[in-house]
Amino acid sequence: MDYSIHDAIEAGFNKIIFVIRRDIEADFRERIGNRVEAICKSHNVKIAYAFQDLNNVPGVVPEGRTKPWGTGQAVLAAKELIHEPFAVINADDYYGKEAFRQLHDWLVLDHADNAIAMAGFILKNTLSDNGGVTRGVCKVSEGHTYITDVVETSNIVKTITDGYIGAEADGVELDPESYVSMNFWGFPAKEDCAPVYLDVLEQGFKDFFENDVKANPLKAEYLLPTHIGGLLRDGKYTVKVLETKDKWFGVTYKEDKEAVVQSFKKLIEDGVYKEELYSDL
């Protein structure tokens, strides 16, 4: 999270919204929020909090439901705080500086209300050495500039053949050079206006509750890649791919932790970051 905040500030973002559960607010502020807020204040970056609530739904929560509603509802939790172009990330993933620069530079330009941008990571750069992962595998138009579909694909595992990195899901071979969504999206807005996408997302949540939740009341999730994929298939939105060659990493399995620690050490050794992370801003 700290590296993403650093990279966002460096790229030019000037507001950060933490989407958390209300019951962890005090602990979050004590361990992370107060420290980050002090750093952001010195760089004229605003901090805000939004709270994702299991009960904040357009209907009745199914009996026995404890699973959160997913990334779509998490973004909706921040809806009233967003009055400008914005980006969405997973707080526990490392994306690299290039993705933040590209998303910021795209967002400051004028775009149609039905435009979205996505940091496009290369599938082989997002795999774990310790097991299968779920990725939004993207189909792209000729020229590799726009996405035509996003397919949420689970149990993608890394394969190595003669030193070549490949990927497969449940025995089906995937193109390791294909783009995948790592939940780093950009949504434009007119000056001092809320992004139109937020209203579309809210209506989609109502539809999701009417249909998906009825079919799978305890486990259905409202996921951004799934929602955006549906908009693409219906021809309602365009999604621009902003390719990044940076290697994504995160802790999907506990065995991933040591590799992540070593990756950060290497980034510091290579001069990408300072030992005192925010000292170069």
N, C-alpha and C positions, 0 to 999 in steps of 0.2 A: 504494500500500500504506500509506504513512504517513497519508494522509487517512482511509482506512478504519479504521486503528488509532485515530486520534484520535476519529473519530465513534463507534466502538464503545465506547471508554472513556467518552466524554461521555454516551452513552446508558445506561451502567450495566453493560456486560459486564466481567467481572473475570478472564477467562482467554483467552489467545490461543494457538492451536496453528498453527505453521507446518508445512505439508506440503511437503517438498522432496525432491530426490534426495540420496542420501548423498554422492555425489561432489562436490556443490557446497556441502557444509555449511561447510567452513572459509571459503570466499569469502563465503558468505551471512552468517555470523556477523560477519565482519570489516566488511563493507560496510553491513549492515542490522541483524542480530540483536543485537549487543552494544549498539549505540546505543539500539535500541528497548527492549531489556531494562532498561537503566538508567532510561529514562523510565517504563516500566511499573512498575518496583519502587517508584518514588516515589509511585505512585498505587495501590499494593496490587493490582496486576494481575499474574497469573502468566503466565509464558511457558513453552511446551513445544515440542518438535520431534518430528515424525513423518516417516518416510522411505518414500516410494513407490518400490517396487522391481519392476522388470519380471518378476522371477522369483518374486515372492510371489503365487502363483496356485494354485488347487485342481486342478492338473494339470501337464502338461508344456508348457513354452513352445514354440510352433511354431518350427521351424527358419527362420531369416531374420527373425524378428520383432524389430523395434527400436522400434516405435511404442508409447508409453505406453498403459495400459489404460483411461484415462479418469477422470472425476471420481468415479464410484462407487468405484473401487479407491482413489483418493486419500483419500476419507473413511474407508474401511476401514483404511487405514494408520494412522489415528489412533484406532482403535476402543478400544484398551486405555487410552487417556489420557482418555476421555470418560466421566464419571460424573455428569453433570448435563445439563439442557437445553442445546442448542447450536444455533448457526447456521453456515451454510456460505456462503462467498463465493468469487469469483474474486479472487485477489490483485491482478491487473492491471486491474481495472475500478474506476471511480468510481461510487458508488451514491447519494451524498447523505445528509445527516443524517436526513431523515425516515424512510428505510427502516430504519436502525439503531434509531431510537426505537421504531418500530412493532413490529419483530421482538422487541426486548427486552421491551417491555411485554406482548406476547402470551405470551412464554415464561415469564414469572414467574407466570402464572395456571395453574390446574389444567386439564388437558385429557385426553381419552381417549388411550390408547396408540396408537391408529391415526389420530391427528390430525397434520397437517402445516400449516405456514403458509408463504406465499410472498410476497415483496415483488413486487407486480404493477406493472410498468412499462408505460407506454403505448407501443405499437409505434413510433409516429412520433418518440418521444423517444429512440429507441435506434438510429437508422439512421446509416450513414456517408454522407458526401457523395462518397466516393471508390470505392465499389464495393459488391458484394453482401455480406450478412452472414447468419449462421445464428442463428435464434432459436427458442425453445420457444414456439410460438404457443398460447395457452390458449383453450379453450372454457369458458364460465362458465354457471352456473345463473341462473335468473331472479332478479333482484335484484343480480347481479354480486358475490356474496359468496363463492361456492365454485366451484372449478374442477371441470369434469367430464372434461376431457381435456387433455393437453399433446402437441402435435404438433411434433416437431423439424423445422423448415422451413429449407431452405438457399437461398442466393442471393436473399435479399430485398433489393430495391433501392428507394431513395427516388425518388419521382416528384413533380414539381411541375406543377400545372395551375391557371392563373389564381391563383397565389399559395397554392394549397391543397396541403398535403403529403399525398401518398398513398404506397402501397407495393404492390409486386407481386413475385411469385416465379415466375420462368420464364414470364412472360406472364400469370399468374393474379393478378387484383387481390385484395388483402387489405384488411381494415378497418384503417386507420391508428390507430383508437382502441381496438383490441383489446389485451388484456393479453398480455404476453410474460414468460417466465421469463428472468431474467438470472443464474440460478444463485445466488440469494440465498434460502435456505430456512431454516426454523426447525423444530426437532424437540423435542418436549417429553419430560420424564422425571420420574418420581417422585423425591422427595428422596433424595439419595445413591445413586441407581440409574443404571445405564446406560440410555440410551434404547432402547426395544424395537425401534425402526426399524433399529438397527445389526445386529441378528440377522437381520431380514428382508432387509436389504441384502446381508449375507454369504451367505445362502441363494440370493439372486438371482444373486450372482456365480458360484456353483457351477453354476446352471442356464445362465447366460450362457456359461460355459466349455464346458459339454456341448453346447450348440446353436449359438450365434452364432459362436464361435471355430472350430468345425468347418467352418462354412459360409464363413467369411472369416478365415482364420487370421492374416493379416498386417495387417489393417486394422480388424477389429471392435473397438468401444470400448464400455465399460460406463459409460453416461452417466446422471447423476442424473435429468434430465428424462424420459428414456426409461423408466427403472425406475419412477419415480413415476407416469408416465402409464399404465403397465401395471397398477399397483396401483389406480389410479382406475377404469380400465375393468373390472377384476374386482370392483369394489365393496368392496375391502378397506380403503381409506383415504379420508379426506376431506382436502381442501386448502383452507384459508382464504386468500382473497386480501386482502392488506393493501396497498391502493392507495397509490402514491406519485406525485406530480406532478413530482418532481425529474427533471432530465434526466440520464440515464446517459451517460457517455462513456468511451471507451477507445481504444486504438490497434490497430485491426484492420489498417490499411494504414499504410505509412510516411508517406503524405501526411496522415494524421490527426493527426500529432504536433503540428503548429503550432496547429491548432484546439484541441487539448487544453491546450497551454501557455497560450493566450489565455483559455480558459475558467477555468483556475485563477487567472490574474491578475484576471479579472473578479470571481470569488468573493471574493478578497482585497480588491479595491477596494470591493465592496459590503458589506464587514464580516462576511461569513459566516465567514471564517477570519482569523486574525492572520498577519502576516508570519512571526513565530516561531510555527510551527504549534501546538505543545503548550503555549504560554504561558498559554492561557485555561482550562486544565483545573484 
